[in-house]
Amino acid sequence: MHLEPWGVTPDGVAVDLVTLRNASGTIASVASYGATLVRLRYGSPPADVVLGFDELAGYLGPQPYIGATVGRYANRIANGEFVLDGVTHRLTRNEGVHSLHGGVVGLDKVVWEVTSTRDGAVVLRHVSRDGDQGFPGTLSCTVRYELTDDDILRIAYDATTDRRTVLNLTNHAYFNLHGASSNDVLDHRISIDADAFLPVTPALIPTGEIRRVDRTPFDLRPPTSLGDRLRYAAANDQIRHAGGFDHCFVLNGPAGTLRRAAVLDDPSTGRRMEIHTTSPGLQLYTGNKLDGTVRGRDGIVYRRHHALCLETQRFPDAPNQPAFPSAALDPGERFEAVTEYRFFGDAG
């Protein structure tokens, strides 16, 4: 465990970088800016399997939420507003007329307080005041990153509010099991334990339908080559809307229990990652909007499909979708969610 200063934001707030290391030499680094997963390095020879930047400056500039904790509401809220208990709440809009990942200054763009660096874990805390980005209630939230000796990166979220609100927290890491310096993830094989997914409009807002994956390109229950599936599905209207996958899958098994959600394999190196979560949904995003304008760690240019995101979460736009499970959080309740990224294999 190592904590070091990692720069200062433009408004003068100091940022820390905490590095966790386990007995096998796996490294996870977390920045207090955005409670961001900066580095995840494992295997033999070791490789960074998440996208990131060498310095804080990369995270401060325009970039697509790389490694960040996103909220107060991860994913999209249609038209940047929702009604709660008869009151319309208007949010900041940062994707056309819609609100994405908490709005203009979401949790990814604030400095969290490092409250603990013990027991192979780092805990970060942030208080989002009533009205922040248009959300009701003062929200107190923590994120705990733990790296175990058996190569599990466990992320646990905890939050309370003093006023009824809506909440959806996740991590926006971009994974490439080749190593983040490689070109793309189209040869990765993926399986998702989901019998249904949420179709979207051309603006990527859920239609409200919960659709079975059977006989669609979204049937990722058997292990599937990502590139083969994208080529096969190119004519599908849902794939065209997003330019790839950018959809929430309805995970099998009861939400609130830790169960397997997905498996990602890199046949060329033998690296494998399993995701286990208590969340009801998993957003698969295949890096469709990575367009070569972002230069990451070691000067690598991030292009389309360079990496993919597997974001465990509540359903997008749930506050506006009566058929979806509620995303409300009441005073006296706790928001609790756990996601584990379990790593196996290496390039040795």
C-alpha positions as a LaTeX table, in Angstrom:
\begin{tabular}{lrrr}
\hline
Residue & $x$ (\AA) & $y$ (\AA) & $z$ (\AA) \\
\hline
Met1 & 0.00 & 0.00 & 0.00 \\
His2 & 1.46 & 3.31 & $-1.07$ \\
Leu3 & $-0.09$ & 6.79 & $-0.97$ \\
Glu4 & 1.51 & 9.70 & $-2.80$ \\
Pro5 & 0.58 & 13.22 & $-3.95$ \\
Trp6 & $-0.54$ & 13.16 & $-7.59$ \\
Gly7 & $-1.01$ & 16.79 & $-8.53$ \\
Val8 & $-3.48$ & 19.59 & $-8.00$ \\
Thr9 & $-6.73$ & 20.44 & $-9.80$ \\
Pro10 & $-7.13$ & 23.83 & $-11.53$ \\
Asp11 & $-9.05$ & 25.10 & $-8.49$ \\
Gly12 & $-6.23$ & 24.15 & $-6.14$ \\
Val13 & $-7.43$ & 20.85 & $-4.65$ \\
Ala14 & $-4.69$ & 18.27 & $-4.01$ \\
Val15 & $-5.13$ & 14.83 & $-5.53$ \\
Asp16 & $-3.72$ & 11.59 & $-4.07$ \\
Leu17 & $-2.79$ & 8.33 & $-5.77$ \\
Val18 & $-3.06$ & 5.11 & $-3.75$ \\
Thr19 & $-1.41$ & 1.94 & $-5.06$ \\
Leu20 & $-2.47$ & $-1.49$ & $-3.83$ \\
Arg21 & $-0.19$ & $-4.48$ & $-4.40$ \\
Asn22 & $-0.90$ & $-8.12$ & $-3.57$ \\
Ala23 & 1.40 & $-11.10$ & $-2.90$ \\
Ser24 & 1.51 & $-12.13$ & $-6.57$ \\
Gly25 & 2.60 & $-8.67$ & $-7.71$ \\
Thr26 & $-0.71$ & $-7.49$ & $-9.12$ \\
Ile27 & $-1.06$ & $-3.70$ & $-8.84$ \\
Ala28 & $-4.15$ & $-1.50$ & $-8.69$ \\
Ser29 & $-3.78$ & 2.28 & $-8.48$ \\
Val30 & $-6.67$ & 4.56 & $-7.51$ \\
Ala31 & $-6.75$ & 8.35 & $-7.75$ \\
Ser32 & $-8.84$ & 10.50 & $-5.45$ \\
Tyr33 & $-9.92$ & 12.56 & $-8.47$ \\
Gly34 & $-13.13$ & 10.85 & $-9.54$ \\
Ala35 & $-12.34$ & 7.85 & $-7.29$ \\
Thr36 & $-10.70$ & 6.61 & $-10.49$ \\
Leu37 & $-9.08$ & 3.27 & $-11.23$ \\
Val38 & $-5.89$ & 4.50 & $-12.90$ \\
Arg39 & $-3.98$ & 1.24 & $-13.31$ \\
Leu40 & $-4.61$ & $-2.49$ & $-13.04$ \\
Arg41 & $-1.50$ & $-4.48$ & $-13.84$ \\
Tyr42 & $-1.28$ & $-8.27$ & $-13.62$ \\
Gly43 & 0.02 & $-11.41$ & $-15.30$ \\
Ser44 & 3.42 & $-12.77$ & $-16.31$ \\
Pro45 & 4.76 & $-10.76$ & $-17.97$ \\
Pro46 & 2.61 & $-8.09$ & $-16.31$ \\
Ala47 & 0.38 & $-5.87$ & $-18.41$ \\
Asp48 & $-1.94$ & $-2.96$ & $-17.76$ \\
Val49 & $-5.40$ & $-4.30$ & $-18.59$ \\
Val50 & $-7.28$ & $-1.01$ & $-18.17$ \\
Leu51 & $-6.92$ & 2.21 & $-20.13$ \\
Gly52 & $-5.52$ & 5.20 & $-18.28$ \\
Phe53 & $-3.23$ & 8.21 & $-18.29$ \\
Asp54 & 0.29 & 8.70 & $-16.97$ \\
Glu55 & $-0.56$ & 11.93 & $-15.17$ \\
Leu56 & $-3.51$ & 13.70 & $-13.56$ \\
Ala57 & $-3.67$ & 16.15 & $-16.47$ \\
Gly58 & $-5.04$ & 13.43 & $-18.73$ \\
Tyr59 & $-8.06$ & 12.97 & $-16.49$ \\
Leu60 & $-8.69$ & 16.71 & $-16.21$ \\
Gly61 & $-9.04$ & 17.18 & $-19.97$ \\
Pro62 & $-11.81$ & 15.94 & $-22.26$ \\
Gln63 & $-11.96$ & 12.16 & $-21.99$ \\
Pro64 & $-14.69$ & 9.48 & $-21.87$ \\
Tyr65 & $-14.86$ & 8.72 & $-18.11$ \\
Ile66 & $-11.80$ & 6.47 & $-18.21$ \\
Gly67 & $-11.68$ & 4.41 & $-15.01$ \\
Ala68 & $-13.91$ & 6.82 & $-13.08$ \\
Thr69 & $-16.61$ & 6.29 & $-10.49$ \\
Val70 & $-19.67$ & 7.74 & $-12.22$ \\
Gly71 & $-22.90$ & 9.12 & $-10.73$ \\
Arg72 & $-24.99$ & 10.41 & $-9.12$ \\
Tyr73 & $-26.82$ & 8.58 & $-11.86$ \\
Ala74 & $-24.67$ & 6.38 & $-14.09$ \\
Asn75 & $-25.81$ & 6.02 & $-17.70$ \\
Arg76 & $-28.57$ & 8.18 & $-19.20$ \\
Ile77 & $-31.61$ & 10.04 & $-17.91$ \\
Ala78 & $-33.91$ & 11.08 & $-20.77$ \\
Asn79 & $-34.33$ & 14.81 & $-21.36$ \\
Gly80 & $-32.26$ & 15.50 & $-18.24$ \\
Glu81 & $-35.24$ & 15.30 & $-15.90$ \\
Phe82 & $-37.40$ & 12.99 & $-13.82$ \\
Val83 & $-40.41$ & 13.22 & $-11.54$ \\
Leu84 & $-40.12$ & 12.02 & $-7.95$ \\
Asp85 & $-43.09$ & 12.23 & $-5.58$ \\
Gly86 & $-44.80$ & 14.63 & $-7.96$ \\
Val87 & $-41.85$ & 17.02 & $-8.19$ \\
Thr88 & $-39.95$ & 17.49 & $-11.45$ \\
His89 & $-36.17$ & 17.58 & $-11.01$ \\
Arg90 & $-34.18$ & 19.09 & $-13.89$ \\
Leu91 & $-30.60$ & 17.96 & $-14.22$ \\
Thr92 & $-27.62$ & 19.42 & $-15.99$ \\
Arg93 & $-27.52$ & 18.11 & $-19.55$ \\
Asn94 & $-24.29$ & 16.94 & $-21.11$ \\
Glu95 & $-25.35$ & 14.66 & $-23.98$ \\
Gly96 & $-27.60$ & 16.81 & $-26.11$ \\
Val97 & $-30.86$ & 17.21 & $-24.19$ \\
His98 & $-30.06$ & 14.20 & $-22.00$ \\
Ser99 & $-28.07$ & 13.75 & $-18.81$ \\
Leu100 & $-25.23$ & 11.23 & $-18.88$ \\
His101 & $-23.32$ & 9.83 & $-15.88$ \\
Gly102 & $-24.56$ & 12.47 & $-13.44$ \\
Gly103 & $-24.44$ & 15.57 & $-15.61$ \\
Val104 & $-21.88$ & 18.25 & $-16.35$ \\
Val105 & $-19.95$ & 17.87 & $-13.06$ \\
Gly106 & $-20.66$ & 14.32 & $-11.96$ \\
Leu107 & $-18.83$ & 12.32 & $-9.32$ \\
Asp108 & $-16.10$ & 11.60 & $-11.87$ \\
Lys109 & $-15.04$ & 15.28 & $-11.80$ \\
Val110 & $-14.69$ & 15.89 & $-8.07$ \\
Val111 & $-11.90$ & 15.09 & $-5.63$ \\
Trp112 & $-12.92$ & 12.42 & $-3.11$ \\
Glu113 & $-11.46$ & 12.22 & 0.39 \\
Val114 & $-9.21$ & 9.25 & 1.12 \\
Thr115 & $-10.49$ & 8.07 & 4.50 \\
Ser116 & $-8.67$ & 4.74 & 4.93 \\
Thr117 & $-5.71$ & 2.85 & 3.48 \\
Arg118 & $-5.78$ & $-0.33$ & 5.55 \\
Asp119 & $-6.16$ & $-4.09$ & 5.04 \\
Gly120 & $-5.26$ & $-4.08$ & 1.35 \\
Ala121 & $-7.96$ & $-1.56$ & 0.56 \\
Val122 & $-8.54$ & 2.14 & 0.03 \\
Val123 & $-11.78$ & 3.88 & 1.00 \\
Leu124 & $-12.81$ & 7.17 & $-0.59$ \\
Arg125 & $-15.69$ & 9.41 & 0.51 \\
His126 & $-17.60$ & 12.25 & $-1.06$ \\
Val127 & $-20.60$ & 14.35 & 0.01 \\
Ser128 & $-22.76$ & 15.64 & $-2.84$ \\
Arg129 & $-24.94$ & 18.49 & $-1.61$ \\
Asp130 & $-28.68$ & 18.85 & $-2.11$ \\
Gly131 & $-29.32$ & 20.19 & $-5.61$ \\
Asp132 & $-25.93$ & 19.12 & $-6.99$ \\
Gln133 & $-26.44$ & 18.82 & $-10.78$ \\
Gly134 & $-30.19$ & 19.02 & $-10.04$ \\
Phe135 & $-30.43$ & 15.91 & $-7.86$ \\
Pro136 & $-32.42$ & 16.15 & $-4.62$ \\
Gly137 & $-30.91$ & 15.29 & $-1.23$ \\
Thr138 & $-27.46$ & 15.55 & 0.31 \\
Leu139 & $-25.77$ & 12.29 & $-0.61$ \\
Ser140 & $-22.93$ & 10.81 & 1.44 \\
Cys141 & $-21.18$ & 8.03 & $-0.47$ \\
Thr142 & $-18.10$ & 5.87 & $-0.18$ \\
Val143 & $-16.25$ & 3.64 & $-2.60$ \\
Arg144 & $-13.95$ & 0.91 & $-1.31$ \\
Tyr145 & $-11.36$ & $-0.70$ & $-3.61$ \\
Glu146 & $-9.80$ & $-3.91$ & $-2.31$ \\
Leu147 & $-7.16$ & $-6.06$ & $-4.04$ \\
Thr148 & $-6.98$ & $-9.61$ & $-2.70$ \\
Asp149 & $-4.07$ & $-12.04$ & $-2.91$ \\
Asp150 & $-6.08$ & $-14.24$ & $-5.30$ \\
Asp151 & $-6.31$ & $-11.41$ & $-7.87$ \\
Ile152 & $-9.79$ & $-10.13$ & $-7.13$ \\
Leu153 & $-10.41$ & $-6.42$ & $-7.40$ \\
Arg154 & $-13.49$ & $-5.79$ & $-5.26$ \\
Ile155 & $-15.34$ & $-2.46$ & $-5.49$ \\
Ala156 & $-17.98$ & $-1.77$ & $-2.85$ \\
Tyr157 & $-20.32$ & 1.22 & $-2.94$ \\
Asp158 & $-22.22$ & 2.61 & 0.06 \\
Ala159 & $-24.44$ & 5.70 & 0.19 \\
Thr160 & $-27.10$ & 7.42 & 2.29 \\
Thr161 & $-29.28$ & 10.48 & 1.71 \\
Asp162 & $-31.19$ & 12.97 & 3.84 \\
Arg163 & $-33.95$ & 13.36 & 1.25 \\
Arg164 & $-35.56$ & 10.98 & $-1.22$ \\
Thr165 & $-33.45$ & 10.83 & $-4.35$ \\
Val166 & $-32.37$ & 8.51 & $-7.16$ \\
Leu167 & $-28.96$ & 6.87 & $-7.33$ \\
Asn168 & $-26.94$ & 4.69 & $-9.65$ \\
Leu169 & $-23.18$ & 4.26 & $-9.10$ \\
Thr170 & $-20.71$ & 2.28 & $-11.17$ \\
Asn171 & $-17.11$ & 2.16 & $-12.35$ \\
His172 & $-16.27$ & 3.09 & $-15.93$ \\
Ala173 & $-13.04$ & 1.13 & $-16.47$ \\
Tyr174 & $-12.10$ & 0.25 & $-20.05$ \\
Phe175 & $-10.66$ & $-3.27$ & $-20.27$ \\
Asn176 & $-8.23$ & $-4.75$ & $-22.79$ \\
Leu177 & $-6.84$ & $-8.09$ & $-21.59$ \\
His178 & $-4.10$ & $-8.03$ & $-24.25$ \\
Gly179 & $-2.76$ & $-5.02$ & $-22.43$ \\
Ala180 & $-3.91$ & $-1.46$ & $-22.89$ \\
Ser181 & $-1.12$ & $-0.76$ & $-25.41$ \\
Ser182 & $-2.66$ & $-3.24$ & $-27.88$ \\
Asn183 & $-4.86$ & $-2.21$ & $-30.78$ \\
Asp184 & $-8.37$ & $-3.53$ & $-30.03$ \\
Val185 & $-10.45$ & $-6.15$ & $-28.23$ \\
Leu186 & $-12.26$ & $-7.61$ & $-31.24$ \\
Asp187 & $-10.70$ & $-11.05$ & $-30.69$ \\
His188 & $-11.82$ & $-11.17$ & $-27.03$ \\
Arg189 & $-14.52$ & $-13.70$ & $-26.21$ \\
Ile190 & $-17.37$ & $-12.60$ & $-23.99$ \\
Ser191 & $-20.30$ & $-14.24$ & $-22.27$ \\
Ile192 & $-22.98$ & $-12.43$ & $-20.25$ \\
Asp193 & $-25.35$ & $-14.24$ & $-17.90$ \\
Ala194 & $-28.48$ & $-12.43$ & $-19.09$ \\
Asp195 & $-31.69$ & $-13.68$ & $-20.71$ \\
Ala196 & $-32.85$ & $-10.14$ & $-21.57$ \\
Phe197 & $-31.56$ & $-6.69$ & $-22.49$ \\
Leu198 & $-32.91$ & $-3.14$ & $-22.73$ \\
Pro199 & $-33.46$ & $-1.90$ & $-26.31$ \\
Val200 & $-32.70$ & 1.78 & $-26.91$ \\
Thr201 & $-33.73$ & 4.62 & $-29.21$ \\
Pro202 & $-31.26$ & 6.17 & $-31.68$ \\
Ala203 & $-30.35$ & 8.56 & $-28.81$ \\
Leu204 & $-29.46$ & 5.47 & $-26.70$ \\
Ile205 & $-32.34$ & 6.05 & $-24.27$ \\
Pro206 & $-34.13$ & 2.85 & $-23.17$ \\
Thr207 & $-37.49$ & 2.37 & $-24.89$ \\
Gly208 & $-38.96$ & 0.85 & $-21.71$ \\
Glu209 & $-39.09$ & $-2.64$ & $-23.19$ \\
Ile210 & $-37.31$ & $-5.57$ & $-21.53$ \\
Arg211 & $-36.58$ & $-7.87$ & $-24.49$ \\
Arg212 & $-35.46$ & $-11.48$ & $-24.51$ \\
Val213 & $-32.06$ & $-12.06$ & $-26.09$ \\
Asp214 & $-33.16$ & $-15.25$ & $-27.85$ \\
Arg215 & $-32.48$ & $-15.20$ & $-31.61$ \\
Thr216 & $-30.89$ & $-11.75$ & $-31.42$ \\
Pro217 & $-27.26$ & $-10.55$ & $-31.54$ \\
Phe218 & $-27.64$ & $-9.85$ & $-27.81$ \\
Asp219 & $-27.62$ & $-13.53$ & $-26.92$ \\
Leu220 & $-24.18$ & $-13.54$ & $-25.37$ \\
Arg221 & $-24.88$ & $-16.40$ & $-23.01$ \\
Pro222 & $-22.49$ & $-18.76$ & $-24.82$ \\
Pro223 & $-18.91$ & $-17.47$ & $-25.18$ \\
Thr224 & $-18.84$ & $-15.31$ & $-28.30$ \\
Ser225 & $-16.10$ & $-13.60$ & $-30.29$ \\
Leu226 & $-16.74$ & $-9.88$ & $-29.97$ \\
Gly227 & $-15.52$ & $-9.06$ & $-33.48$ \\
Asp228 & $-17.49$ & $-11.89$ & $-35.09$ \\
Arg229 & $-20.65$ & $-10.79$ & $-33.31$ \\
Leu230 & $-20.23$ & $-7.14$ & $-34.29$ \\
Arg231 & $-19.67$ & $-8.05$ & $-37.93$ \\
Tyr232 & $-22.62$ & $-10.44$ & $-37.92$ \\
Ala233 & $-24.88$ & $-7.88$ & $-36.23$ \\
Ala234 & $-23.87$ & $-4.83$ & $-38.25$ \\
Ala235 & $-27.32$ & $-4.61$ & $-39.89$ \\
Asn236 & $-29.21$ & $-4.86$ & $-36.60$ \\
Asp237 & $-30.96$ & $-1.58$ & $-35.78$ \\
Gln238 & $-29.87$ & $-1.69$ & $-32.14$ \\
Ile239 & $-26.22$ & $-2.18$ & $-33.10$ \\
Arg240 & $-26.52$ & 0.62 & $-35.67$ \\
His241 & $-27.95$ & 3.01 & $-33.07$ \\
Ala242 & $-24.85$ & 2.60 & $-30.90$ \\
Gly243 & $-22.19$ & 1.78 & $-33.51$ \\
Gly244 & $-21.64$ & $-1.45$ & $-31.55$ \\
Phe245 & $-22.84$ & $-2.52$ & $-28.15$ \\
Asp246 & $-23.89$ & 0.20 & $-25.71$ \\
His247 & $-26.73$ & $-1.61$ & $-23.97$ \\
Cys248 & $-27.77$ & $-2.72$ & $-20.52$ \\
Phe249 & $-28.22$ & $-6.45$ & $-19.99$ \\
Val250 & $-30.72$ & $-7.69$ & $-17.40$ \\
Leu251 & $-28.64$ & $-10.05$ & $-15.32$ \\
Asn252 & $-29.95$ & $-13.44$ & $-14.28$ \\
Gly253 & $-30.40$ & $-14.19$ & $-10.60$ \\
Pro254 & $-31.71$ & $-12.00$ & $-7.82$ \\
Ala255 & $-30.28$ & $-8.49$ & $-7.50$ \\
Gly256 & $-28.65$ & $-7.95$ & $-4.14$ \\
Thr257 & $-26.88$ & $-11.32$ & $-4.23$ \\
Leu258 & $-23.32$ & $-11.67$ & $-5.49$ \\
Arg259 & $-23.48$ & $-13.82$ & $-8.62$ \\
Arg260 & $-21.57$ & $-14.15$ & $-11.87$ \\
Ala261 & $-22.51$ & $-11.58$ & $-14.48$ \\
Ala262 & $-19.97$ & $-12.01$ & $-17.28$ \\
Val263 & $-16.74$ & $-13.64$ & $-18.43$ \\
Leu264 & $-14.18$ & $-12.01$ & $-20.70$ \\
Asp265 & $-11.39$ & $-14.09$ & $-22.29$ \\
Asp266 & $-8.36$ & $-13.15$ & $-24.34$ \\
Pro267 & $-7.42$ & $-16.32$ & $-26.28$ \\
Ser268 & $-4.06$ & $-14.91$ & $-27.37$ \\
Thr269 & $-2.70$ & $-14.51$ & $-23.84$ \\
Gly270 & $-4.87$ & $-16.85$ & $-21.78$ \\
Arg271 & $-5.99$ & $-13.98$ & $-19.55$ \\
Arg272 & $-9.52$ & $-14.24$ & $-18.27$ \\
Met273 & $-11.72$ & $-11.97$ & $-16.19$ \\
Glu274 & $-14.96$ & $-12.87$ & $-14.44$ \\
Ile275 & $-17.33$ & $-10.21$ & $-13.15$ \\
His276 & $-19.50$ & $-10.97$ & $-10.13$ \\
Thr277 & $-21.94$ & $-8.37$ & $-8.88$ \\
Thr278 & $-24.96$ & $-7.64$ & $-6.71$ \\
Ser279 & $-26.32$ & $-5.17$ & $-9.28$ \\
Pro280 & $-29.33$ & $-5.92$ & $-11.51$ \\
Gly281 & $-27.79$ & $-4.75$ & $-14.79$ \\
Leu282 & $-24.57$ & $-4.76$ & $-16.80$ \\
Gln283 & $-23.87$ & $-2.17$ & $-19.49$ \\
Leu284 & $-21.68$ & $-3.54$ & $-22.27$ \\
Tyr285 & $-19.99$ & $-0.68$ & $-24.11$ \\
Thr286 & $-17.56$ & $-1.60$ & $-26.87$ \\
Gly287 & $-15.66$ & 1.69 & $-27.05$ \\
Asn288 & $-17.64$ & 2.82 & $-30.10$ \\
Lys289 & $-16.87$ & 6.52 & $-29.58$ \\
Leu290 & $-13.13$ & 6.18 & $-29.03$ \\
Asp291 & $-12.05$ & 8.12 & $-32.11$ \\
Gly292 & $-8.31$ & 8.66 & $-31.82$ \\
Thr293 & $-8.56$ & 12.05 & $-30.15$ \\
Val294 & $-7.53$ & 10.74 & $-26.73$ \\
Arg295 & $-3.89$ & 9.80 & $-26.09$ \\
Gly296 & $-3.46$ & 7.67 & $-22.99$ \\
Arg297 & $-0.72$ & 5.97 & $-21.01$ \\
Asp298 & 2.64 & 5.75 & $-22.78$ \\
Gly299 & 1.29 & 7.97 & $-25.57$ \\
Ile300 & $-1.05$ & 5.28 & $-26.90$ \\
Val301 & $-3.88$ & 6.63 & $-29.08$ \\
Tyr302 & $-7.23$ & 5.13 & $-28.13$ \\
Arg303 & $-9.28$ & 4.24 & $-31.19$ \\
Arg304 & $-12.64$ & 2.54 & $-31.78$ \\
His305 & $-12.96$ & $-0.81$ & $-29.99$ \\
His306 & $-9.57$ & $-0.33$ & $-28.31$ \\
Ala307 & $-11.21$ & $-1.53$ & $-25.09$ \\
Leu308 & $-14.63$ & $-2.31$ & $-23.65$ \\
Cys309 & $-16.56$ & $-1.36$ & $-20.53$ \\
Leu310 & $-18.59$ & $-3.74$ & $-18.38$ \\
Glu311 & $-20.48$ & $-1.40$ & $-16.05$ \\
Thr312 & $-22.50$ & $-3.05$ & $-13.29$ \\
Gln313 & $-25.44$ & $-0.83$ & $-12.42$ \\
Arg314 & $-29.13$ & $-0.15$ & $-11.96$ \\
Phe315 & $-31.10$ & 0.28 & $-15.16$ \\
Pro316 & $-30.55$ & 3.45 & $-17.23$ \\
Asp317 & $-33.37$ & 6.01 & $-17.16$ \\
Ala318 & $-35.14$ & 3.99 & $-14.43$ \\
Pro319 & $-36.61$ & 7.15 & $-12.83$ \\
Asn320 & $-38.62$ & 7.64 & $-16.06$ \\
Gln321 & $-39.41$ & 4.00 & $-16.80$ \\
Pro322 & $-42.24$ & 2.54 & $-14.66$ \\
Ala323 & $-41.53$ & $-1.02$ & $-15.87$ \\
Phe324 & $-37.97$ & $-0.90$ & $-14.50$ \\
Pro325 & $-37.04$ & $-1.60$ & $-10.87$ \\
Ser326 & $-36.99$ & 1.57 & $-8.77$ \\
Ala327 & $-33.72$ & 3.46 & $-8.43$ \\
Ala328 & $-35.00$ & 5.58 & $-5.52$ \\
Leu329 & $-33.10$ & 5.91 & $-2.25$ \\
Asp330 & $-34.95$ & 7.05 & 0.87 \\
Pro331 & $-33.60$ & 8.60 & 4.08 \\
Gly332 & $-32.81$ & 5.81 & 6.53 \\
Glu333 & $-31.97$ & 3.39 & 3.71 \\
Arg334 & $-28.50$ & 2.44 & 2.47 \\
Phe335 & $-27.45$ & 2.01 & $-1.10$ \\
Glu336 & $-25.06$ & $-0.93$ & $-1.13$ \\
Ala337 & $-23.54$ & $-2.62$ & $-4.16$ \\
Val338 & $-20.51$ & $-4.86$ & $-4.70$ \\
Thr339 & $-18.70$ & $-5.80$ & $-7.89$ \\
Glu340 & $-15.74$ & $-8.17$ & $-8.14$ \\
Tyr341 & $-13.37$ & $-8.40$ & $-11.08$ \\
Arg342 & $-11.70$ & $-11.81$ & $-10.78$ \\
Phe343 & $-8.57$ & $-12.38$ & $-12.88$ \\
Phe344 & $-7.12$ & $-15.67$ & $-14.08$ \\
Gly345 & $-4.31$ & $-16.75$ & $-16.38$ \\
Asp346 & $-1.40$ & $-14.80$ & $-17.81$ \\
Ala347 & 0.84 & $-14.57$ & $-20.79$ \\
Gly348 & 3.60 & $-16.71$ & $-19.33$ \\
\hline
\end{tabular}
